[in-house]
């Protein structure tokens, strides 16, 4: 089993007065949950105003953790069902209090067991794999402009400068039913691999190329701090959340990293 070194950061940013992001890293003590479910990392980015956004992201993460570790389904199915269950909780809470109407949250979740990782997401919080000085984007934003790109109606360059580029077409809690995207298959991890989960407060201000450079060249805590400092230096217009994980195996001989296929990568 690979050991995981982690840095978990969240910051209100330089413009907002409250933090609507919620992050979590669950490391079960050695036992049944560690063996059967592994380690779970999550980043959620709430929306819906001061009270609604904070509540939505916290409710969603708590619900996902409970559902995932209580499930006996295969890992990918357990992640998808956990996000659906979180949607029910957040949607129900928004319907019970008119002040919370319209609240919701994005979420990206990664489950790691032995040398494998599964992931699921909804919205525009992202997952990157950092390997051999390269970054691979493993999630695809659920935004209106991304759908237009997929249909060939807009170029990525046009999307980057579009005023509605952050408008979501899917989020937890905004509808009574939602469908997250789940990885088609697990990726095999190798010592030295890093996984970065982040909210759009980071990736809106820091490019994929900069993420590859900053997130993989120093100790984990220093790399996470470098990413955070850059996002804040560029304005910190939104809350910024980062979970950076490095796979380690001090006792094993170095391995050639497993290959990443096109099925894994979002281009």
C-alpha positions, -999 to +999 in steps of 0.1 A: +000+000+000+013+034-009+016+060+018+001+095+011+017+128+020-008+156+019-012+193+021-048+207+025-053+245+021-083+268+018-083+306+017-111+331+015-091+351-011-086+388-014-121+399-024-148+378-007-157+381+030-166+344+036-153+311+025-179+290+007-153+262-001-151+231+020-123+206+019-117+172+035-092+144+036-103+112+053-077+087+064-093+057+081-072+041+108-059+007+098-089-016+096-119-025+075-125+009+061-089+015+051-088-020+034-122-018+017-125+020+009-091+036+013-084+073+016-110+099+004-101+135-006-127+161-015-130+197-026-164+214-028-171+250-039-204+263-026-227+289-042-258+307-031-247+336-009-230+339+025-251+313+043-262+291+014-228+285-002-211+276+031-239+253+041-242+236+007-205+227+005-203+214+041-235+194+038-224+178+005-189+168+018-204+153+050-230+134+031-205+121+006-182+108+033-210+091+052-224+075+020-191+064+006-178+047+037-212+031+043-215+016+008-207-020-002-208-012-039-177-011-061-157+021-056-168+040-087-204+032-081-201+041-044-186+075-053-214+083-078-241+072-054-225+093-026-227+124-048-264+116-057-272+112-020-254+145-012-276+161-039-307+149-022-296+164+012-286+198-002-317+201-024-340+191+005-323+217+027-328+244+001-365+236-002-371+237+035-357+273+040-366+300+015-334+319+025-314+290+011-332+287-023-308+281-051-278+271-030-256+244-045-220+233-047-195+217-070-175+188-058-145+166-069-137+135-050-109+109-052-108+076-035-073+059-032-069+023-023-036+003-025-020+017-057-052+027-074-074+059-076-110+064-086-126+098-090-159+115-096-170+151-099-198+176-107-193+212-116-159+228-122-137+218-093-109+199-109-085+169-105-050+169-120-025+140-120+011+152-118+036+127-131+072+131-144+070+169-146+037+168-166+002+176-155-029+157-168-063+171-163-085+142-152-118+160-150-139+181-174-157+212-162-195+209-162-200+244-177-221+258-205-191+269-226-174+235-222-205+219-237-203+243-266-167+233-271-176+196-271-202+203-298-178+222-319-196+255-315-168+273-297-130+271-296-111+267-263-096+302-269-131+317-273-143+299-242-114+312-221-124+348-227-162+342-227-180+362-200-201+332-190-172+307-189-179+298-153-216+293-156-223+257-145-247+233-162-245+208-133-241+212-095-251+194-063-283+207-048-297+229-077-320+202-090-338+172-075-317+148-096-282+152-109-257+129-126-220+132-117-192+121-140-172+091-128-139+078-140-143+050-164-116+030-148-091+034-120-056+047-126-026+029-112-005+051-090+033+049-086+056+065-060+062+101-068+028+106-085+008+136-072-029+143-073-042+179-071-078+187-063-088+223-065-116+248-068-119+273-096-104+299-074-071+283-083-075+271-119-091+303-131-059+322-122-032+296-126-027+278-159-023+241-164+013+247-174+020+266-142+003+239-122+026+213-137+056+235-128+047+245-093+028+215-080+055+189-086+090+204-081+092+209-043+080+192-011+042+188-010+035+216+015+058+240-003+042+232-037+007+238-023+018+271-008+033+282-041+001+275-059-019+294-033+004+324-033+002+327-071-036+326-071-037+353-044-011+374-061-032+374-092-062+389-074-076+360-054-111+370-067-127+338-054-121+314-025-091+292-032-089+255-021-062+230-027-056+194-017-022+181-029-014+145-024+019+126-031+022+088-033+051+075-014+066+041-008+099+044+010+106+007+011+099-003-025+124-001-054+115+026-079+090+015-105+083+027-140+051+047-137+020+030-151+009+044-184-019+070-187-043+063-216-064+087-236-095+073-217-081+088-185-073+123-198-095+153-205-081+173-233 
